[in-house]
Amino acid sequence: MNLHLRLLCILGLAAAAPAQSLVANLVTNNTSGQRSSGTEPFHVIGSRAVFVADGAFGLEPYVTDGTAVGTRLLRDLAPDADSSPQFLTVLGNKVLFAANVPGLGRELWKTDGTTAGTMLVKDIRPGAVGSAPQDLVVYGGYVWFAADDGSHGVELWRSDGTAAGTAQYVDMQPGIGSAAPDQLTAVGSALYFSIYSPTTGNELHRLTGPNAAVSLVADLTPGTGNTGLADFAPFGNRLLFAANLGTGYEPCVSDGTAAGTFQLAELEPGTGSSQPRQFTALGGRAVFLANVTGVGRELFVTDGTAAGTALLGDLYPGVTSSNPDGLMAHAGAVYFAATTPSGQREPWRTDGTVAGTYQLLDLNPGSASSDPTDYTVVGGRLWFAATRAGVGNELFATDGTAAGTGLVGDLVPGTGSLNATGLTVFGSRLLFRGSVGGAGTWEPCITDGSLANTALLDDVAPPVADSSPMLFANVGSRIFFCAGSNAAGREPYVTDGTPSGTGLIVNLYPGSTGSNPQHRATRGNEVFFTAQAPAQGEQLFVTDGTAAGTVQLTSTSGLLPRELVTFGNRVVFTGHSGGTGTEPWISDGTAAGTFELFDVRPGSGSSLQTADFTVAGNLMFFVADDGSHGSELWVSDGTLAGTQLVADLIPGPASSTPTRLTAVGGVLYFTAYTPANGVELWRSDGTAAGTGLVVDLSPGAGSASPQQLTAAGADLYFTAVVNGSRQVHVCDGTAAGTVAITATGTTSSTAFTDLTWTQAGLFFLHDDGSGTGAELWRSGGTPATTQLVLDIAPGQASGPIPGTLLAAIGGTQLHFAASDPQNGLQLWLSNGTAASTRQVSGFGGPGHGAVRLEGFFADGARTFFACDDGVSGLEPWVYDPNHTSVAFVLPYGTGCAGAPGEPRIDAVGLPTVGNASFAVTVSQALPQTLAFAVASLGSNDINHGGGCRQLVDFPLFALPHRFTTAAGTAAAPLPIPTDPQFIGLSLFCQWAVLDPAGPFLGTFAFSRGLQAQIGT
């Protein structure tokens, strides 16, 4: 099967060509160093293992089948955030876990190791708060846990992995009070836990069967007093635990009866605690750790009786602790790490007797420690991670004897370290989190103990490489934005929406520091923006999109221009000078025409905190404090004489604090406070006589607290609290014409968010409590036309991403980012009907879409935005419904040099649909040598040592290998099919060239990577 057919089979591409396209990959290499995904322990279900890792998509669930191809993200449960899965527990062929999902909160989920099989078990507490399941444990065919359904407090629940089979088991504290079950532990045929009841307080309870009643084991603190309970552990058919019976935490035992539940010993006399931990059963005995004055933290043993509970050995004699840790029972002994008086931390073993407790081996001779961790039984032997001089931190194994203890293999040859943790048996191999292939220190890896079969499964968290574009604005027929690069730092760029038409305007701050543009406003074919000027700090600039047409307008030290707003043919902004403080400034686009407009507060004091400049008609309104009238509404016609206080709503120095200034035609609406009316809606025409209260929605001194003022033609939409409920209102400028258009609000300030006006009506996000979560709503301005558009994320989960709603396509429709369970985070478009509300991008793969979507900016039919597609980092993209994806090639990453230098990757032609002659080329290689090209559907950044990095992801597809010419060049054909399904697809390619001077194994030099997007 050729490459093209294989790609089609893998992708299952839709017939429709996506209209989104990468504008430019401005940061193609990374200098921040290798990251770590912090991979959590593995949970094996059949031929798969589920784990949690922190990669580009945040802290989410992953799966592996033991191969690089089969290691991937299961689902991006919380796009643009972390779902932070916890308490992963295997139940049959499923893994149950708690995860935090927008709209649902933290609830119970399950997975069978497939994307389709990763789903919510039950929304135990409807709404965004979540039931917060915790302490999951398997017992009697169920997973038992503590959860709060919002009506009964935190109580004992159980689940068989289905919604119908998930229910509260008992309400020990009736009503909303919590019994707070904790320390759930299966012991033989019983389930033990601590739980609170009104009659006994917090005490030890158990179940003797999955359908049995909860019974009190013992009221260790008689009456309603609480007993502190911790560190439950099985001991045959009994339970070992730590309890505070008024004399501190000490070791206890229980056989499930009151008489058989007692303190084993008061190891630390008085009210101090010995803090017993890590009870580990060893036949008829158990060893544990405890801290005793005069002895330190040492190893103890118990046979379940008071007489048989004693110090097993003061391994570090005297008051200093040996700090045993990592106890693991195997073949009649317990293995652990401990520190000796020489200061070394080495492997020890005990059979539960003093004579049988000894250091197994000085694994790292000398003064340094081997520091063994993660004891795990593999094939009848005990494997563990430890450090030894000359080999670094590697895997070792023991059969329980010094002679039988040694290195499994130097799996990272030389002094490099494997740093293996979370060792988990996976068939005949071992899964672990570690550092292989130059990836981060905690990435998913696998080994059978040999160097040849030790591999990185996935570099979940490769080094990030973001240009982080922002401040999109029109500059003539092109788009202005600012972005970062490794060479120039953050500087202003311009684009026509294609890679070839995207470039740096000017490097305002030479070097890698960058001028860091922060604020911008558009005037005609120019953009005003703020940026750092060398030795002058942040100043005001203007550009027409060319270097010659980019001019610095100010040079006042400490000016800090902010809040840029276009006002006719000028731009107003706040500026600070030492003599007058922060005041309103104005600019006509020339240095001579840029100056302080008016010193509202004479002297060095500042009149402006947040000016909130807003243009209504031919006037510019703002909020200022002149030192006499408090923070009040001001107006300006752009001249010194025409800048004045509008009205002192609270006469004297008190402040009405106008906020949320919003222009509707030539009228200004705003909110303000007065003692008589509270915070209500006001309007102004710029005169004192024309400034007044629109409506007192909460009559008297109470406040309706209007928010989210949104202009909509001649009307104003906003939210306000009336009769204790926040609703969306529409206003025509009169009290009689101000009415609520919703009836499903709450007191929350976030009951309705993201009010956005388009020609299709008012859109907003809202959760009406019906079980849809926070979804997209639309209104035509009346209660009858206000309704849910579409439940994008079915059920209580929320689909749209707050802060992304934008009037687009000439203002006729709405663009926004949203996530659904199948496709993850994508770009959506809506005209207000369910049938025409649809996903219009094709980021990602099964269970996930883009990592981030933000900074949306509409330009006619096009929408520009910042996107991290999981491949190129956060870069500028464009959605253009009139054009399919643009074909381009972009190099990225860094190669490693051979004898002639770094092999140079390029292409012949562009990867346009039907281009049979497209090829990937290499130059600057040795002559007459073998060169191997590979392609992939994704990029990666795996350090193979010697500065050589694998820049393509798994799976890899080998292109035909080539012998270089006498000039050191070669070309690998990659014909592009005449098939529109490929439009928008990116391929990632890299060359490896046979070269005795190459750093990779002394055999190969690597080129950079090359991204090739197929287009028209």
N, C-alpha and C positions, 0 to 999 in steps of 0.2 A: 504494500500500500504506500503511495507516495506521500510526501509531507502534507500536501494540501488536503487530501482525503482524510488523513489522520487528524488534522486540525479541525476539520468539519465534524468528525465523529466525536471529538473531545468536547467541542464547544456547543454542539447542537444549536448552531446560530439561527436566529430568527430571520425571516425573509426581509423584513424592513430594515433599511440602512439607518443607523443612528445619525442624528443631526448634530451631535456634540463633537467637538474636535479640540485637541490640545493646541493652544496657540503657540507656546514655546516651553521647552524644558530648560529654564534659565539656570538651574543649579543641577548639574549632571554628575558631580562628584561630591564627596562629603569629607569634611575634615574634623568631625566631632568625635570620631572614634567609634569602636564597636560597642553596640548596646547589648543588653541582656534582656531576654524575655521573661526571666524569673519563672520558668516553667514549674508548675506544681506537680506533686506526685501523680503517677499514672494509675488508672483504674481499669483493669482488664475485663473485657466482656468478649469471650470467644476469641476471634482472630483480630480484634481491635482493642485499642486502649484509648481511653478518654483522659484528657488532661486540660489544665487551664494555663494560659500563657498571656503575656502582655506584649502584644505586637502593635502593628500599625493600626489595628482596629480596636485597640484598647484591651482590657482584661476580659477575655472571652473564652468559650470552650473550643478545644481542638480535638482532633482524632488522629491516630496513626495505625497503620497496619504493619508497621515495621519496615516500610520502604519510604524513600523520599517522595515518590510520586503519590503515595497514599497518606501523606501527613499534611493536614490542612485544617483551616478554620471550619468548624461545624456550622455555626451561624453567628452572625453579628447581632446579638440579641439587643444591644443598646447602641445603635448607630450614634456617632458623635459623642459617645460617653462610654463608661465601663459597666457591664452587667455584673462583674465581679462574682462569678460563680463560687459557692462555698458548700462545705459539708457534702462533697461528692461521695455517694454510697452506692455500691453495686447491689442490685436486686434482680436476680436471675440474669436475663440477657439485656438488662437496662441499667443505666446509671441515673439515679435521682439526685437532684441538687437544688439549692436555692440560688436564685439569680434576680438581679434588680433591673427591671425593664420599664422604660418610660410609660406612664399611664397605668401600669400594674403595680409598681413598687416591687419589693422583694417577695417573690412567690415560689412555689414548688414547680420545678421543671424536670423533664426526663429526656434521655437520648438513648438510642440504640446504636449510636456511632455513625448514623447517616444524617444528612441535612434534613430530609423529609421526616425522619423519626425524632428530631429534636423539637420538642413542643412543650407547652404549658400543660401541667397535670391538672391543676385546678386553681382558679382565682379565688382563694380562700377568703380574702378580704377585698371585696370589690372597691375599686377606686385606686388612686395613685399612691396610697400609703403603704399597702402590702402587709401580709401577715407575718413576715420575717421568720420563716421556718429555720430551726436550728437544732443542733445535736442529733442529726439523723443517725439512726442505728437500725440494723436489720434484726428482726425477731419474729419467729412464727409465720414466715411468709409475707410479712409487711415491713415497711419502713416506718419507724416510730419517730416522732419529733415533737418539739414544742412550737406552737404557733398562736397567733392572735387574730381571730376573725373580726375584731372590732366590736363584738357584742359580749363576749364571754371572757375577755382578758387572755393572757398567755396560758394555754391549757395543753393537755396531752392529746395529740392527734396520731393517726396512722394512715398509711396509703399502700395500696397494692399496685400503684403506678397508673391507675385510671381515675378519671374524675368521679365516677360513681363510687369507687372504692376508697375515696379519700374523705375522711370525716373526723370530727372531734370524738375522742374515745370517752372522755369523762370531763365533767366540769367540777373540779375539786373546790373551787372558790366561786360559788354561784354569783351571777351578775357580771359586771364589768371588771371585778377584781381578778387578779392573776394568781394562779397556783404556781406558775413559773417552774415547770418540771425541768430538771437539770441532771447532768451526769448519767444519761441513759446508757445502761450497760447490760448486755445479754450475758447471763451466767447459767450454763446448763439449760434447763427447761424454764428458767425464770428471767424476767426483765426487771432490773433494779433501777431506781432513780430517786432523786430527792424531789420533794414536792411539798407545797404549802397547803394546809387545810385550816379552816378557822378554829377547829377544836384542838389541834396538836401543834400548830405552827409548822415550820419547815423541818421535815423529818424524812427518814428512810422508808420508802414504800417499794412494793413490787407487784408484778403480775406473775401468776404461776401458769399461765397459758394465754394465747393470743385473744381469747374471748372471756378470760376470767375477770373478776372484779379487782379493782385496785385495793390492796390491803396494806395497812400500816405494819411495818416490820417491828419497829421499836420506837417509843417516844423517849429518845435519849435525853432530851431536856424536857422533863415532865411539865404538862400544862400547855399553854399557848406559846411558850418560848421557842425560839428557833435554834436549831443545831446547825452549825456550819459543817458542810459535807463536801468532800473533794476527792479527786484522784481515785475513782472507782476502777477496780481491776478484778477479773475472774481469778479464782483460786480453787480449781476443781469445781465442786458444786457450791462453793462458798464465795463470798465477796470480801475482798480486802479494800479498805478505804481509809481516808484521813478524816477525822472528825474533831470538832472543838466542843468539848463537854464542859467548858468553863475553865479549862487549864491549858488552853492553846491546842493547836492541831497536833494530834498524835495518831499512831497506827491503830486501826480497829478491824474487827472481823465480824461477819454475819453469816449464819446458815439459813437465814430467812425466818427465824423465830426470835421473839423478844429475848428469851433466855440465852440463845446462841449468838446474840449481838452484844459485843462488849469491846472495851478498850484493851488492846494487847499489852501496852506498856506506856508509862509516862516517861518517855526518854529524856525529855527536858522538864525537870521538876518546876513546879510553880505555874505561873500564868504564861510563861514563854512557850513557843511552839517548836517542835522538832521538824515540822514541815516534811512529813514523809512523802516521797514521790516515787514514781516508776516501779510500783509493785510488779514483780515478774515471777510467775509461777515456775517452780522447778521440782516436779514430782510432788512429794508431800510437803515440800517447803517452798518458801518464796523469799527472794531477796529484794531489798528496796534501799532507797537513799534516805538519810535523815541527818539533821544538823543538831549536834549536841555540844553544849559548852564544855570546853576543855579537850574536845575530840575533833571538832570541826564537822564538815559534811563528809560522811563516810558511808560504808556499806554495812547494812544490817540484814539479819535473817530472821524468819519466823516459821514455825510449824503450825501456826494457828492457835497457839496457846500462849498464855502470859509467860510461863516458864521457858518456853522455847523461842522467845523473842529476845534477841541480843545483838550486840556489835559483832559483825563477822570479821572485821579486821580494821585496825587503824592504819590504813595504808600509807598515810603520811603522818607519822607519830607526832603527837603534840597537838597544839591548837590549830595548826594549819590544816586545811582541807585537801584531800586528794581529789575531791569533786568527781566521783564516778559518774558516768553518763552513758547514754545510748545502750542500755541493758537489752540483751537479746539472748533468749533461751534457744539452745540447740544441742541435741544429742547428749542430754544429761548434764549440761553445764550452762552457765550464763556468762556471756562475753560482754565486755565493756571497756571503756577507756578510763584511765585514771592517771593522776600526776604523782610522781614519787618525790622524795626529798631532793633528788638531783635536779628537779625542775623539769624533767622530761614527762611528756604525756604519751603513754604507750598502751598497747593492747594487753588486757588482763582477762583471766577466766576464774570462775569459781564453781565448785560443785555443791556449794551451800555449807561447807565446813571451813574452819579456819585453816586446816592443813591443806585443803584443796583450793585455796585462794592464792593466786600468785600471778606475777607478770608473765605473760606468755612468751614474749620476746622483746628484746631491745631492737625494734625494727629499724630505727634510724640512729645508729651508734654515734656517740658524741654528745654534745650538749643540746642539740636541737631535738624537737619532738616529732614523732610521726603523726600524732594527733588522729587516731583512727575514728571513723564515723560511718554511719549507715550500714551496720551489719545486716546482711541479707543471705538467706540460704539459697544456694544455686547448685543444683545437681549433687546434693548431699554434702557439700562443703560450705563453709561460711565465707562469703566475700565481703570485703569492706574497702573503703577508700582511706588511703594514708599517704604520708609524705616520706620520701627517703632521698637522701643526698644523691645526686647524680641522675635521678629519674624523675624528680618532681612529685606531684600528687597524682597517684595512679591507683589502680585496683590491685588489691592483694587478696589472698585466700588462705584459709587455715583448716586443718583437719583436727585441731585441738592440741596439737603438739608443736613444740618449737621447730622441730625438724620439718614438719609438714606445713609450715607457715612461710609464704613467700609471694613474690610478685606474680600476678596473673600474666601481665605483659606490659611492656613500656608502650602504651597505646598512643601516646603523644611523644614520639621519639626524642631522646635527649633529655634536657632538664625542663622541658615544657610540661605543663600539668593538665591532666584530664579533668580534675576538679569535679569528680562524679558525686552526685547526691541523688536522693530519691530513687535508689536502686529498686527495680521491680522486675520480677521474673516474667518473661514473655515467651512462652513455649520453651525452646532450647536456648533462647538468648536473653539478654538483659537490657531493659530500657533504663535510661538514666538521664538526668539533666547534667550537662557538662559542657566543656569547651573542646570542640573538635573542628578542625578545618579553619581555625582562626575566627570562629563565630564567638558570640558573647559567652560569658562564663556559665550561664544557665539556659542552655538550649536543648531541645529534645534530641537524644542520641541513642544508638543501639550498638551492642557488641556481643560476640560469642567468646570473647576473651583473646581473640587474635587481632593483630594489627590490620590484617587484610580485610577483616569483617567488622571493623569498628567505623561507624559512619555517623555523620551529622544527618538527622532526618529532615530538619528544616531550620533555616536561620530566620526564626519568627520575627526577630527584632533587628534587622540590619540597620546600619547607620542611616539616619534620616537625612534627606537632602531636599530642603524646601526653599523656594524663592519667596513664598508667602506674599503673593500679589495683593494689593489693596488700593483704595482711592481711585477706582475706575472713573473716568470722566471723558466727555467728548472734547476733542481738540480738533476742530474742523471736521473732516470726514473720517478721522482716525480716533483711536481711543488712547487716552493717557492713563498710566497707572504707575505705581512704584513697586519695586521688587528688589530682592537681594541677589547677590551673586558672590562667589568665593573671591573673585578678583577685585570687585569694586564696592562691595558692601551694598546697602540699600540706596538705590538711585532712581530717578525718573525714567520711565520707558514709554514707548509709543508703539501701537500695533494697528494693522489693518485687519486683523483677525486671522492671519496666516503666519507660519513660522518664518517665512522669508521676509515678511513685512513687519517683523517685530525686532526692535532694537533699542539700545540705550540712547536716550536723547543727549545727555551730557553728564560727565562724571564731575559733579559739583564739589565733591570732597575727595580729591585724589588719594589713592591708596585703598586699603581694604576696609577702612572705617565706615565710609558711606555717609551721605548727607541726611539719610533717614527722613524723607518727606512724611509729614504727619497729617496735614489738613489741606483741603483744596476747595475751590469754587470755580465755576465755569462762567466766562464772559465772552459771548460770541464764539470766535474761533480760538480763544485762548483759555488757558487754565492758570489760575493763581494757586500757589501752594507754598507751604512752609518747609524749610529745610535748614540743616546745619551748614553754616558757612565757616570756613577755616578761621579760627581766632576770633570769631564774632558771635558764635552761638546761633540760635535759631532765628532765621530771618524770612522775609517774604520775597518770593520769586514769581515771575510770570513766564509762560512759555507758549509758543505757537506750535510746539512739537518738533522744533529743530534746535540744534545747538546754537546757531546764530541768533535765533529768536528767543533764547532763554536769558532773562535779565534779572539780576538781583535788584530789588526795589528798595530795601531798607538796609541800614547798617548800625542801628541803635543797639548799643550793648544791652543784653538782657531783655530784648524786646518781647520775646516769646509770643509771637502772633498766634491767635486762636480764633475759633468760631467764624471762619470765613463765610460770608454770605454775599451773593450778587445783588446789587442795588442799582437798577438801571444800567448805565454803562460804567459803573464803578463797583468796587468790592469793599465792604466794611468788615472790620475785624477788631478784636481786642488786642491791645498792645500795652506793654509796660515800659515806663521810663522812670529813672530814679527820681526825677523832679516832680512827676505828677501821678505816679502809681499806675494802676491798670485802668485804662480809659478807652473809649471808642476811637478807632482810627479809620481812615478811608484812603482808597487808592484808585487812580485812574489808569494804572498800568505803566506809569513813568515814575522815576525816582523823585522828580520834583513835585509830582502830583500825589505823593504818598505822605500823609501827615496825620497827626492827632486831630480828630474832628472837634473835640470839645473836652475840656477838663471839667467833668461834671462835679467832681468833688475837689475843689481848689486845694492846692498844696500837694504834699507827697502821698497822701492817702489815696486808696483805690475806691472808685465808685462801683466797679464791676466785680462780681463773683462769677455768676453765669449770666451773660448778657442776654442770651436767647434772641439774637437779632432775627426779626421776622418782617418781611416786606409785604405790605398790603396796599394795593394801588400804587400811588407815587410817594408813599411814606414808609419809613423804616422805624419799627418799634423795637424797644429793648427795655430791660429791667436794670435799674441803677439806684444807688443810694448816695445822695448828695451830701450826707452828713447832717441834714436838717429834717428831711421828710421820711426817713427810713427807706426801705427797699420798695420802690413804686414803679409805675409804668411811665416811660419816656418815649418821645417821638422825635424824628429828625427828617428834614427834607434834603439832607446832605450838605447843609451849610451850618456854619457856627450860629448864625442868627436864628435859623430854623430848627434848632435842637433845644427841646424844652420838656419840662415835666408835663405829662398829660393831666393827671389828677392825683391828688393825695387822698387815697381812699380811706386811710385812717389818719386824720389830721395830726400833725406833730411828728415826732421822731419814730413812732411805732411803724411797723411794716405790714402792708397787706400782702407782700411777697407774691406778686403775679408770677405765674408759671404756665407752661404748656401753651405758649403763644402760637396761634394758628390763624392763617389768613384764609378767608373765604371771600373771593373777589376782592373788593376794596375795603372789607371790614375785618377787623381783628377780633378774634375770640381768645379768651384766656381764663384761667381760674385765679381767684384771689380770696383772701381771708378778710372778713370784717367781723367785729364782735357781735353785731346784730344778726348776721346771716351765716356765719361759719365760712367754710370753703365752698364756693359756688361758682357758676358760670357767668362770665361778664363779656361785654363787647365794647368796642371803641372805634370811632372814626378819626381819632387823633386829636379830638378836642375834649375839654372837660365836660361840656354840655352833652356831647355825643358819646360819653362813656357811662355805662350803667349796667346794673344787674340784669341778666337775661331772664333768669328764673331762679327762685329759691326752692329747689326740689326737696330739700329737707327743711321745712319752715322753721324759722327762729334761729337760735344760735347753733343748732346742729349742722353738720356738714354732709353734703352729698358727695364731696370729694371727687369731682369729675376727673377722668383720666382718659388718655388715648384720644385726644381731640384729633379728628380726621376730616379734612375738607372733602366734600363730594358735590361737585358742581356748585349750586347755590345753597346747599345745605351743609350742616355740620353733624357728624356722628361722634359720639363719645360714650363712655361708660360712667355710671354714677350709682350711688347707693341711695335707694328709696325704700322706706319701710323695712330696713334691715337687709335688703338684697341688692346686690350690684347687677344692673341690667344695661343693655345697650340702648341708647336713646338717639333720636334724630331731632334736629332743631332747625327751624327756618328763620331763626333770629328773634322769635317772639316766645313769650311764656306759653301762650295757647298752642303754638306750633311745636312745642317740645314734648315729645311722647316717647314712651318705651316701645321698642319693637321686639323685645324678648321677654320671656317669663320664667326662665330656667336658671337664673343666676344664683350665686351664693354671696356670702359676705366677703369672700376672698377677693383680693385685688387682681388675681390672675384668673377669675372666672371667665373673662373674655379677653383675649390678647390678640395682638397683631392686626388690628383693624386696618384694612387696606382697600382703597377705593379703585375700582376699574369701571370701564364702560358697561361691564356685565353686572355691576352692582357692588355692594359692600361685602368683602370677605373677612372672616375672622376665625380664630381657633377657639373651640369651646367644648367642654365636657358637660353634657346636660344631665348626667347621672343615670342615663338609660342603659349603660353598659357598653357604650361605643368608645370610651376614652376621649381624650382631647383630639377632635378631628376638625375637618374643614367645613365651615358653614358659610352660607351666603344669604344676603337680604336685599330685597328691592326697595326697602324703606318702610315697609309695613309689617305688622306681626304675621299676616297671612303669607307673605313672601319670604319669611325668615325660616330657613330650614337647613338641616344637615345635607351637605353635598354628597359625601361618600365616606363610608367607614373604611379607610385605606388599610389600617392595621386591624383586622377583624377582632371583635371583642373589646375588652377594656384597655388593651394596649393603644398607645397614641401613634399615629402615623406621621403627620406633618411636623417639621422641625421648626420650633419657634424662632422668630427673627429672620426667616428667609422669604416671607411673602413679598411679592413684587409685581406691580402692574407692568405688563409686558406686551409684546406684539403690538406696538403702537397704543398701548393702554387698553386694548380690547379684551385681554385675557389675563390670567394670573399665573405667574411662575412661582414655584416653591419647591423646597426639598422635602422629601417624605420617605418613609421606610415601610415596606411591607415584609411579611415573613419569608416570601420566596426570593425577592430581589434585593433586599437590603436598601441602603440609602441611594436614592436616585433623584433626578430632576423630573418634576411633574408640571403639567399644564392643565388649566381648567377654564371653562367659560361659564361655570356655575351650574352645569348640569352633570349628573352622575355619568351619563353616557360619554361625555366629552372630557371627563377628568381622567387623565391618563399619564402613565410614565412615558417620558420622551427621551430618556438616556439609557445606555446599556452598559453601565459600569459593573466591574466585578465578575463574580461567578456564583455557583450554587450557594445560597444562604447568605450572601453578602454583596454589597454594591460598592460605592465609594467610601472612603474613610471620612472625608470631610467635604462639605459643600457650603460655601459662604461668600459674602461680599458681592451679591448679585447686583448687576447694573444693566438696565435696559437701554438699547440703542436702536430705535426703530424695531425691525423684526428680530434683531439679534439680542441675545442676552450674554453678557460676559460675567464670569465668576471665577472664584478661586476654588480649586478642587484638588484633593489628594485621591487619586484613583487606585491607590494601593501599589502603584508601580513607580510613578515618577516623582512622588512627593507632592507638596502643595504648590501647584503651578497655575498659570492663567489658562482658562478654557473659554470656548465660545459655543453657544447654541445658536444655530442658524437654520431655521426650518426650510429656507430656500436653497440651501446647499448641503450636500452630504459631506462627509469628512474629507479633509484635504490630505493628499498624499505628501508625506515628508520623510526624511531620514535625519536623525539627530544622534550624534555621539554622546556617550555618558560614561561616567566612572573614570578609573585610572588603570592603565595597563602596567606591565612590568617588562623592562628592556632586556633584549638579548645583545649580541655583539654589535649589530648595526644601530641599536637604539630600540625604542618601543615600537613594535609592529603597529602600523597605522591602518585602521579599518575605515572603509568608505563604501560607496555603492556606485553602480552603473545605472543611471536613470533614476526614476522615481517609482515607488511601488503602487502604480495605478492599476486599476482593474483591467486585466487583459494584456498587461505588459509582459510578454513572454521573454523579453531580453533582460529583465531586471536581474541584477547579480550583486552579491556582497564581495567586496574586494579587500585585499591586504597589500600593503607596500611596506618598504623599509624593513624587509626581512632578509635573512640569509639567502643567497642564490642557491638554486637547485636543492631545496630542502622540502621536507613534507610540511604541509600546513593543513590544519583541521579547523573547519568552521562548524559551529553548532548554532541552532536556533531554538527559541523557547517562546512561550506565551506570556512570560513575565520576566522581570528583572530581579536580581538578587545582589548581594554584596558579601560574599563569603571569602574570608582571608585564608588562603592556602599556604601562607608563609612566604618569606622572601619578598614581600611586597606584591605578590601575585594574588589577584582577587577574581573569583568566579562571579561574573556580572550577569549571568543568565540563570533563570530559575529551573527547577525540575518540573516536569520531565524535559529532557533535552532531546532534540532531533538533530541527528548528524547530517550535515550537508555533504555532498561529494568531496572527498579530500583531494588536495591538489599538490603538485610539485611547483615550487616557485620558479620563475624565470631567472635568467641571468641577472636581471635587474632587481630581483627580490620581490616580485609581484605575483599575485595569483587572483583568480576570480572564481567564486562558487555560484553557479546559476541558481536563481530562486524565482522561477517564472510565476507570475501572479495570474490565477485563473480569471476567466471572464465570468465572474459570478458575483452579483451584488451582495451576497451574504457576507463577503469578506470586507466590505466597506466599513471602516472604523476599527478594524482589527489591527493590533500592534504586534509585530514580531520583534524579538530581541536577539541579537546575534553577537558572536564573539569568535575571534581566531586564537588558536594555540599553534605556535610555530616551533618546529624542532630546531633547537639551537643549543649547542653544548655550553654556551655562556648564559643560558636562560636560568632565572632564579628558581623556577618550579622544578624541584627534584634534580636540578642541574641539567635539565633536559629541554625545557620549554620556556618560551617567552609568550606573554599574553598581550593581546591588543586591548584597547578600550572596548566598551560595549557600543552597539548601534541599535537604536530604536527605529523601526521602519513601520510607519502607519499606512495601511492600505487605504487609498481614496480614489477620487476621480480626477 
